[in-house]
Amino acid sequence: MEKKQIHIKSQATAKATKSEELTGKTANIGEFAFGKENYRLMLIGLAFIVVGFLLMIGGGSADPTQFNPEVFSFRRITLAPILILAGYVIEIFAIMKRPKD
């Protein structure tokens, strides 16, 4: 009977020290998830995305029966989507980058 009680007590203390280790390692109370550099990169990525969408604007015609070849310009077909994709890549990088301690 005494052996069971001693074994149970040792397991309880082992669990307590293990949980203290985990909370000590993972809990950074009072710190933000992102640093200044992360937020700066996020704003840069957002600017790329907004500029890309702004470059896609326009090219329509006042008369729906009239064709406007400006719809297929380099700016709308190639440049704007590249900027948007680059903006999303920058956003992902900004989220995944660890802040400096």
N, C-alpha and C positions, 0 to 999 in steps of 0.2 A: 504494500500500500504506500509506504513512504517513497519507494522508488518511482511510482507513478506521479506522486505529487512533485518530487524534485524534477522529473522529466518535464512535466507540464510547466513548472515555473521557469525552467531554462528555455523552453520554447517561447514562452511569453516575453521574456527579456530579449531574446534574439529577434523576435518580430518587432519589438519596440525600437531596438537600435537600428534595425533595417529601415523602418519607416522614418526615423529621425534622419538617417543618411539621405534618403530620397528627398525628404522635404528640404533639407539643407542644400542639396545640390540643385534642385529645380526651382525653388522659390526665390525669386529675386524681387522682393517686395519694394515697391517704390520706383521701379525702373520701367521705362517705356519699351515696347517691343521693337520699335524702330528708332534709329538715330537720326541726326540731322541730315547726314548724307543720303539715307534711305528716302526721306521726304523730298529732298532736292531732286533725286533721280525720279521719283514718282511724278513730281511736277514737270520735269523735262519730258517724260514719257507722255503725260497728258497733253502737253503742248504739241508734241509730234502728232498725236491722234487728232487734235482739234484742227491743226493746220492741214492735215491730210483730208479731213472732211470738208474744210473750207475750199480746198483746191478742186473738189469734185462739184462744187456748186456751179450752176449756170449751164450755158450751152443750149438752152431750149430755144424754141421759136415761138413768136407771138401767134403765128398761124399754124394750127396743128396739121394742115395739109402740106406745109412747106418743110422740106428737110434741111436741117442745119448740120453740116459736116463737123462743126466745132464740138459736137458731142463726142467724137472719137479722137480728140486731141491727145497728144503725148501726156499732157498735164493730168487729164482726167483718167486715162486708161492705165498709165504706167506709174507716174510720179506719186500721185495721191495714194494708191494702194500700198506702195512701198513705204511711204511715210507712216501710214497707219500700222502696218505690220511691224515696222521698227519701233513705233511707240509702244505696242503691246509687248514686244521683246524687252524693251527698257523697263516697263512696268513689272514684268515677271522677275527680271534681274533685281530691281529695287526691292521687291518683296522677299526674295530669297537671300539677299546679301545680309550677312551678319554685321551688326553694328560693332564698331571698335569699342573696346572697353576703356 
